[in-house]
Amino acid sequence: MRYVIIGAGAVGGAVGGRLAEAGHDVVLVARGAHHEALRAGGLRLTTPEGVRTHQLPVVDGPAALGVLRADDVLIVAVKTQDSEAVLAAWGPAPVAGGGTAAERLPLVCAQNGVEGQRLALRRFRRVYGVCVWLPATFVEPGAVSAAGAPLTGILHLGRYPHGTDETVRRIAADLEESRFGAPVVPDVTRWQYAKLLGNLANAVEAVGGRESLELVGRVRAEGEAVLAAAGIAYAGEEEQRRARGDRIRLQPLDGSPRRGGSSWQSLDRATGTIEADHLNGEIALLGRLHGVPTPLNDLLQRLANTFARERRAPGSMPVAELVRLAGEAVAAPDEARPPRP
């Protein structure tokens, strides 16, 4: 199978680079300065074993790649807020032998949150979800780093919305050859909702920095209350610890420090967007649907989007200010909240 990595940033670049190292056929899809850097100098991937440069085919969209192969696997690794544009572009792409990508090819959503794969299922017949445990960093155009060892990451995979098949088992086998743990599970969303609870801290870190992480427990408690009200199952913390074991340990990387998570990196790169609508916003949505208050997640969603829109530096809100705003949010009445059913 050939892997078309749509969004060759931190996660996509790490997955694509590792697959290439293991001898698999990989095409990278990127935009702007990153696309130009990848074309000119290849993908520079820094891991605990050192720095490797991969000279791989690079395109900026389906037109540049031409007719897709029948054995292509599309791996979507863009942020969820960019999913619609990607799906609209790649869904109608022609496949050798007839039909389109949306009709014939497997599409794997390697993204935070749970919404990307739901968007994909509106267009693509064969959608697969991934719970992404992969500490990776976009260093600069053309360069990414992944600090995990001995495994680069653990990627739980399954067909979306549920089940497994031979395709996902083949993809998992290729990932296992490429320094990833890749358990195939019939209930991938159960793992993704567990990861979502952890990702609620992304906005806390992005807005107030690591010193503000004392808020994380309260933010997560809102998320747990919402998932309980919605009847949504998720893997428990002990089950997640057993799955990780000691297979991913962060190692220091010379010249490529991991300064923050995915949302922090979006602010640091001044992209103008952030994934909070699909992390904290997912909890806010479910809270409104099921009558559960989510004032802290509402606040963080709003603050993260404001920081992204105004190109503010990550972690630049004083901790005392963030704590004050959190207190006000919890104390304020919410007359617009729908009643609990």
C-alpha positions in Angstrom: 0.0 0.0 0.0 1.1 3.6 -0.6 0.5 6.1 2.2 -0.7 9.6 1.2 -0.1 11.8 4.3 -2.5 14.7 4.0 -1.0 17.2 6.4 2.7 16.4 6.9 3.1 18.6 10.0 4.2 17.3 13.4 2.0 14.1 13.5 1.8 13.5 9.8 5.5 14.1 9.3 6.5 11.8 12.1 4.2 9.0 10.7 5.3 9.5 7.1 8.9 9.6 8.0 8.8 6.5 10.1 6.8 4.6 7.4 9.4 5.7 4.8 12.3 4.5 7.1 10.7 1.1 7.2 10.6 0.9 3.4 7.0 1.8 2.8 5.8 4.0 -0.1 4.9 7.5 1.1 3.7 10.7 -0.4 3.6 13.9 1.7 0.9 16.6 1.2 1.7 20.0 2.6 1.1 23.7 1.9 2.9 27.0 1.8 6.5 27.3 3.1 6.4 23.8 4.5 5.6 22.4 1.0 8.4 24.4 -0.6 10.9 23.3 2.1 9.9 19.6 1.7 10.3 19.8 -2.0 13.6 21.6 -1.9 15.4 19.7 1.0 13.2 16.7 2.0 11.7 15.9 5.3 14.1 16.3 8.2 12.9 14.1 11.0 14.6 14.3 14.4 14.1 11.4 16.8 16.1 10.0 19.7 18.2 8.0 17.2 19.3 11.1 15.4 18.3 13.2 12.4 17.3 11.6 9.1 16.4 13.4 5.9 13.8 11.7 3.7 13.5 12.7 0.1 9.9 11.8 -0.6 7.3 12.9 -3.2 5.6 16.0 -2.1 2.4 17.6 -3.5 0.1 20.4 -2.4 -3.2 18.6 -3.4 -4.7 15.8 -5.4 -4.3 17.5 -8.8 -0.6 17.5 -8.4 -0.5 13.8 -7.6 -2.7 12.8 -10.5 -4.8 9.7 -10.6 -4.7 7.9 -7.3 -3.7 4.2 -7.0 -6.2 1.6 -6.0 -3.9 0.6 -3.1 -3.5 4.1 -1.7 -4.3 4.8 1.9 -5.2 8.4 2.7 -4.1 9.5 6.2 -5.6 12.8 7.2 -3.4 14.5 9.8 -4.5 18.1 9.5 -6.2 19.9 12.4 -9.9 19.2 12.6 -10.8 22.8 11.6 -9.1 22.1 8.3 -10.9 18.9 7.6 -13.7 20.1 5.5 -11.4 21.7 2.9 -9.3 18.5 2.7 -12.3 16.2 2.4 -13.8 18.3 -0.3 -10.6 18.3 -2.3 -9.7 14.7 -2.0 -13.1 13.0 -2.0 -13.7 13.4 -5.8 -10.1 12.6 -6.8 -10.1 9.9 -9.5 -8.7 6.4 -8.8 -7.1 4.1 -11.3 -9.7 1.7 -12.6 -12.6 4.0 -12.0 -14.4 5.7 -9.2 -13.3 8.3 -6.7 -11.3 8.3 -3.5 -14.4 8.8 -1.5 -15.9 5.7 -3.1 -13.0 3.4 -3.1 -10.1 4.3 -0.8 -9.6 3.9 2.9 -9.4 7.2 4.8 -7.6 7.3 8.1 -8.2 10.2 10.5 -5.1 10.7 12.7 -6.5 13.7 14.5 -7.3 14.9 18.0 -11.0 14.9 19.0 -13.8 12.9 17.5 -15.3 15.2 14.9 -12.9 14.8 12.0 -13.9 11.2 11.3 -17.6 12.1 11.5 -17.1 14.7 8.9 -15.2 12.2 6.8 -18.0 9.7 6.9 -20.3 12.1 5.2 -18.2 11.8 2.1 -16.1 8.7 2.3 -17.4 5.1 2.5 -14.4 3.6 4.3 -13.3 5.7 7.3 -10.9 4.6 10.1 -10.3 6.4 13.4 -7.0 6.7 15.3 -6.3 7.5 18.9 -3.1 9.4 18.5 -0.5 9.2 21.3 2.4 10.7 19.5 4.6 13.5 21.1 5.7 15.4 18.0 6.7 18.9 17.2 6.7 21.0 14.0 10.2 22.6 14.3 10.2 24.7 11.2 9.3 24.3 7.5 10.7 21.0 6.3 11.5 19.8 9.8 9.6 17.9 12.5 10.7 16.0 15.6 9.3 13.1 17.6 10.7 12.5 21.1 9.2 9.2 22.0 11.3 6.1 22.7 11.5 3.2 22.3 8.3 3.6 20.4 7.6 6.8 18.5 3.9 6.6 19.4 1.0 4.4 20.1 -1.9 4.6 17.6 -5.0 2.7 18.4 -6.9 2.0 15.2 -10.3 0.8 14.2 -13.0 1.2 11.6 -15.3 4.1 12.3 -17.8 4.2 13.9 -16.9 0.6 15.1 -15.4 -2.7 14.0 -12.3 -3.9 12.3 -11.4 -5.4 9.0 -8.5 -6.7 7.0 -7.5 -3.2 5.7 -7.0 -1.8 9.2 -5.0 -4.8 10.2 -2.7 -4.3 7.2 -2.2 -0.6 8.1 -1.5 -1.6 11.7 1.1 -4.1 10.6 2.9 -1.5 8.6 2.9 0.9 11.5 4.2 -1.8 13.8 7.1 -2.2 11.5 7.7 1.6 11.7 8.3 2.0 15.5 4.7 2.5 16.4 2.4 0.5 18.7 -0.7 0.0 16.6 -3.4 -2.0 18.5 -6.5 -2.7 16.4 -9.6 -2.3 18.4 -13.3 -2.6 17.6 -14.2 0.4 19.8 -11.7 3.1 18.7 -14.0 5.9 19.8 -13.7 4.7 23.4 -10.0 5.4 23.2 -10.5 8.7 21.4 -12.9 10.0 24.1 -10.3 9.1 26.7 -7.7 11.1 24.7 -10.2 14.0 24.4 -10.4 14.3 28.1 -6.6 14.7 28.2 -6.6 17.1 25.4 -8.9 19.5 27.3 -5.7 20.7 28.9 -4.3 21.9 25.6 -6.2 25.2 25.8 -5.1 25.7 29.4 -1.4 25.3 28.4 -1.8 27.4 25.2 -3.4 30.4 27.0 -1.7 30.4 30.4 1.3 28.1 30.0 2.3 25.2 32.1 2.1 27.1 35.4 -1.7 27.2 35.0 -2.1 23.5 34.8 -3.7 23.4 38.3 -6.9 24.1 36.4 -6.7 20.9 34.4 -8.4 18.7 37.0 -11.4 21.0 37.2 -11.6 21.2 33.4 -11.4 17.4 33.1 -14.1 16.9 35.7 -16.5 18.9 33.6 -15.7 16.6 30.7 -16.2 13.5 32.7 -19.6 14.7 33.9 -20.6 15.5 30.3 -19.6 12.1 29.0 -21.4 10.4 31.9 -24.6 12.3 31.1 -24.3 11.5 27.4 -23.7 7.8 28.1 -20.4 7.9 26.2 -17.8 5.2 27.3 -14.1 5.9 27.4 -11.0 4.0 28.4 -10.1 4.6 32.1 -6.7 6.0 33.2 -5.5 2.6 34.4 -6.3 1.0 31.1 -4.5 3.7 29.3 -1.4 3.4 31.5 -1.4 -0.4 30.8 -1.6 0.3 27.1 1.3 2.8 27.2 3.4 0.9 29.8 7.0 2.1 29.4 6.9 2.0 25.6 6.8 5.8 25.2 9.3 7.8 27.1 10.2 11.4 26.1 13.8 11.8 25.3 15.7 15.2 25.0 16.4 16.1 21.4 19.3 18.4 20.6 18.1 21.4 18.7 14.5 20.3 18.7 13.0 20.9 22.2 9.3 20.0 22.7 8.1 23.4 24.0 4.3 22.7 24.1 1.4 20.6 22.8 -0.5 20.9 19.6 -2.6 23.9 20.5 0.5 25.7 22.0 2.3 25.0 18.7 -0.6 26.5 16.7 -0.3 29.8 18.7 3.5 29.7 18.4 3.3 29.4 14.6 0.6 32.1 14.5 -1.6 30.1 12.2 -4.7 32.1 13.1 -6.7 29.0 14.0 -6.7 26.5 16.9 -8.5 23.2 17.6 -10.3 24.3 20.7 -13.7 24.2 19.0 -13.3 20.4 18.6 -11.7 19.7 22.0 -13.2 22.0 24.7 -16.0 22.8 22.2 -16.9 19.2 22.0 -17.5 19.1 25.7 -19.4 22.4 25.5 -21.6 20.9 22.8 -22.4 17.7 24.7 -23.0 19.8 27.8 -25.7 21.8 26.0 -27.2 18.7 24.5 -27.5 17.0 27.9 -28.0 20.0 30.3 -24.6 19.8 32.0 -22.8 23.1 32.9 -19.4 23.5 31.2 -18.3 27.0 32.2 -14.6 26.3 32.3 -14.6 24.6 28.9 -16.7 27.4 27.4 -14.2 29.9 28.8 -11.2 28.0 27.4 -12.7 27.6 24.0 -13.4 31.3 23.8 -10.0 32.3 25.1 -8.1 29.9 22.8 -9.9 31.2 19.8 -9.3 34.8 20.7 -5.6 34.1 21.2 -5.4 32.4 17.8 -7.4 35.1 16.0 -5.3 37.9 17.5 -2.0 36.1 17.1 -1.2 36.3 20.8 1.9 34.5 22.1 1.2 31.1 23.7 1.2 31.1 27.5 1.0 34.9 27.6 -2.0 35.2 29.9 -0.9 35.6 33.6 -1.9 32.7 35.7 -3.7 34.9 38.2 -5.8 36.4 35.4 -6.8 33.0 34.0 -7.7 31.8 37.5 -9.8 34.9 38.1 -11.6 34.4 34.8 -12.2 30.8 35.7 -13.7 31.8 39.0 -16.0 34.3 37.4 -17.1 31.7 34.7 -18.0 29.2 37.4 -19.9 31.7 39.5 -21.8 33.4 36.6 -25.4 32.2 36.0 -26.1 30.7 32.6 -29.8 31.5 31.8 -29.3 30.2 28.3 -28.4 26.7 29.4 -31.0 24.2 28.3 -32.6 22.2 31.2 -31.4 18.7 31.9 -33.7 16.2 30.2 
